[in-house]
């Protein structure tokens, strides 16, 4: 099976001009030619192109990419292992940088006065206030939002750490409950739903059952909130929504 330069460009998301350049400098010379003299790429060429693009994404100059790929002692699997290690390290670094930016934004939103040292300290990534912009857009004119802002403005760094610790402990117990096969309308799940409601009432704003029902629906309907809960355990957002509804029903029926 062979492919034209246009097909390969489409597969790889590069331009035909880029492939021509790689051919001209000897980095990726296609394995064949058509009767008309046009470039034809085989599967081995596609494998090499994939390696080239991996290294280019990692910032390697073309000369170094060529030296790495043309090393007669190099094992193709070794290239993949090396690229995996480099990509993993980059992902970790970028994740930390994104977290640092996010935490700085959270601190400003919450009105926390951080010391220079504290600005570089990680709060954790499961704080509900990370959704402050969405919350303001949805409920900026409500009393619940105003109350949440009033309370948040008074909290210290230790308060936020305590809030985060409570969220982490709750999420671990809820994930364990799901792993054990507990149903959303079971006593255990409804009790954790009630704890979830009280956590909101303790730290943010009064959350009556009708409001809690609305929140439960939003946790599933809004992809960002769904992702927040599903990172605790896949399917947790929908399970929690059902537990919230069952818990509200048992307290209001």
C-alpha positions, 0 to 999 in steps of 0.5 A, spaced: 500 500 500 502 506 498 500 513 498 501 520 495 504 526 498 497 529 498 494 523 502 500 523 507 499 531 508 492 530 510 493 524 514 499 527 518 496 534 518 502 537 515 503 541 508 505 538 502 511 543 502 513 540 508 513 533 506 517 536 499 522 539 504 523 533 508 525 529 502 529 535 499 534 535 506 533 527 506 529 527 512 524 523 509 525 520 502 519 516 500 520 509 498 517 509 491 515 513 485 509 513 481 510 512 473 509 519 472 515 520 478 510 523 483 512 521 490 509 515 493 509 513 501 509 506 504 507 504 511 515 505 513 515 512 511 509 513 515 512 510 521 518 515 520 514 521 519 510 519 525 517 519 529 519 526 526 513 529 528 513 527 535 520 529 536 518 536 532 513 537 537 518 536 543 522 542 540 528 538 537 531 541 531 531 537 524 538 536 524 538 532 531 531 529 529 535 526 523 541 524 527 536 520 532 532 517 527 538 515 522 542 512 528 544 505 526 544 502 533 537 505 535 531 501 536 525 504 534 521 502 540 527 506 544 525 512 540 517 511 543 520 510 550 524 516 550 518 520 546 513 518 551 518 520 557 519 527 554 512 528 553 510 525 560 515 530 563 512 536 559 505 534 560 507 534 568 510 541 567 505 544 563 500 541 568 503 544 574 504 551 570 496 551 569 495 549 576 499 555 578 495 560 574 489 557 576 490 558 583 493 565 582 486 566 579 482 563 584 486 567 590 484 574 586 477 571 585 476 569 593 480 575 595 485 572 599 491 576 600 497 571 599 504 572 601 509 571 595 511 564 598 504 562 598 503 564 591 507 558 589 503 554 593 498 549 590 491 549 593 489 543 590 484 542 584 477 540 586 475 547 589 468 549 587 470 556 587 474 554 581 468 555 577 467 562 580 466 565 573 461 560 571 457 562 578 457 569 577 454 568 570 449 564 572 447 567 579 451 573 579 444 577 581 442 572 586 442 572 594 445 566 594 451 568 590 452 575 594 452 570 600 457 566 597 462 572 596 461 575 602 463 568 606 469 567 601 472 574 602 472 572 610 476 566 609 483 565 610 488 560 607 487 555 612 479 555 611 480 554 604 485 548 606 480 545 610 474 546 605 479 542 600 480 537 605 473 536 606 472 535 599 477 530 598 475 526 603 468 526 601 470 524 594 474 518 596 468 516 600 463 517 594 468 513 589 468 508 594 461 507 595 460 507 587 465 501 587 462 497 592 455 498 587 451 502 592 445 505 588 444 512 588 437 511 592 440 507 597 441 510 604 449 511 604 448 515 597 443 519 600 447 520 606 453 523 602 448 527 598 446 530 604 453 531 606 454 535 600 448 539 601 450 541 608 457 542 605 455 548 601 450 551 606 456 551 611 461 554 607 458 558 601 450 559 601 444 556 604 442 550 600 435 548 600 433 542 597 430 545 591 436 548 590 440 542 591 436 539 586 437 544 581 445 543 582 444 536 581 441 537 574 447 542 573 452 537 575 450 533 569 448 538 564 454 542 564 460 539 561 465 542 566 461 541 572 460 533 570 468 533 568 469 535 575 465 530 579 467 524 573 475 525 575 473 523 582 470 517 579 467 516 572 460 516 572 460 520 579 456 526 576 450 522 574 450 518 580 450 524 585 445 527 581 440 521 582 442 521 590 441 528 590 434 527 587 433 521 592 435 525 598 431 531 597 425 527 596 426 523 602 426 530 606 421 533 603 415 528 601 
